[in-house]
Amino acid sequence: MPTAYFDDVLTKKPVVDRGIELVAEVDGTIAGILDCSIDGDLATIDTIAVHPDHQSRGIGTALLEAAKEGAKSRGVTTIDAWTRDDEPALRWYRAMGFSESDHYLHVYADHYVDADEPERAVQPQPALKPIKVFLHGRLEDEQEMRKQFRRVHVCRRFAMQL
């Protein structure tokens, strides 16, 4: 499934303490992954992905169920995930029983998209010219942000009690 997080790709997997790391294989090929970080009684899904050739076969659901069991065994009471305004992802989290809350904006100001965006987003300093700026904004300012910047996403928290 495509994602609005396409420019937030890490080149190396972060080290997760006390986390859950799951891999789904189909015929010896990696078909999906799910990583959760755990902080006290909260587990946060950091990554969930199913290869396009294997989507809509229940792999993501199976990974989530295994993560929930692993989280419960570690004393976790809530599992959550943060995502943007990707309709397939939103439908999946809702179908899995997550409740949506905590919204804010992700705003990208990119010189290569519109040369004036970064300077509209920040106060320039002498000898520094912003090229790309990533900002968090208030949901109530969404319409105004969409007028000023081409890339504005609603970031949403999905959570469920275990």
Secondary structure, 3 states (H helix, E strand, C coil): CCCCCCCCCCCCCCCCCCCEEEEEEECCEEEEEEEEEEECCEEEEEEEEECHHHCCCCHHHHHHHHHHHHHHHCCCCEEEEEECCCHHHHHHHHHCCCEEEEEEEEEEEECCCCCCHHHHHCCCCCCCCCCEEEEEECHHHHHHHHHHCCEEEEEEEEEEEC
